[in-house]
């Protein structure tokens, strides 16, 4: 029985003298850093890809020309009011950002 306790004590002494806890902690820290770096790199790559998709989608939908067409059919007083406060530009920005945020939620 004494030999088993001596073996356990030897293993414990080896691990504490060798500082295995800090070694394992350092290894896990490095692994987590690499995983976080890879995750950020993948997100950046996805954003670059999605930006190209969003630009193509906005070009194909022609939101600006559709808004200009419908704004041209408004009454002149209402059109002047809306144009003075730049409501068409605001709607264009809101619709384009809605498209981009929709695509970002996909990934």
N, C-alpha and C positions, 0 to 999 in steps of 0.2 A: 504494500500500500504506500510505503514511503517513496518508492521509485516513481509511482504515478504522480504523487504530489510534487516530487522534485521535477518531473518532466513538465508539469503544468506551470510550476514556478519558473522553470527555465524558459518556457515559451513566453510567459508574461514578462520576464526580465528582458528577453530579446526584443519584444515588441515595444516595451517602454524605453529601453536604452537606445534602440535604433530609431526611435521617434516615428514609428509607422503611422501614428494618427495624423501627424502633420503632413507626412508624405501623401497619404490617402486624401487628405483634405486639399492639398495642392493639386493633386491629379484631378479631383472632381471640380475644383475651381477652374482649371485649364479647360476641361471638357465643357463646362458651362459657358465659358468665354467663347470657345469655338462654336458652340451651338447658337449662342446669341448673335455672333458675327455672321454666321451662315443665314440665320433667320432674317436679319436686317438686309443682307445682300439679296436674298430672295424677294423680299418686299420691294426693294428698289427696282429689281428687274421686272417685277409684276407691275409696278407703277409705270415704268417706261412703256411696257407693252400695252397697258390699259390706256395710256395717254394717246397712243397711236390709234387704238380702236375707237376711242371717244372722238378724236378728230375726224376720222372717217365717217363715223355715225352722224356727227353734227353736219358734215359736208353733205351727206346723202339726204338728211332730213330737211335741209334748207330752212331752218327755223327762222333765220333773219328775213329771207325773202317772203316767207309766209306771213310773218308779222307785218312787214311793210305792205303787203297786199291788203291785209285786213285793216290796217291803220288808214290806208288810202280811202277806204269806204266809209269812214266815220264822218260825222258832221264837222264842218270847218271850225266851229267854236270849241267843240270837244277835242278835236284834233290839235288845235292850238294850245289848249290847256295841257293836254297830255304831253305834247312835244316840249312845252316850256319846262315842265318838271321832269323831263327825260324818262317818262314811263316806258316808252318802247325799248330803250336801252336796258332799263332795269328788268323788264320781262325777258328780254333776250338773255341777259346774264343769269337770271333765275332758272330759265329752262335749260340752258347749257350746263349749269352746275347740277341741276337735277339729273341730267343724263350721265354726267361724270360720276356723281355720287352713287347712282344706280349701278354703274359698272364696277365701282370700287367695292360695293357691298357683295358683288359676285365672288370676289377673291378675298 
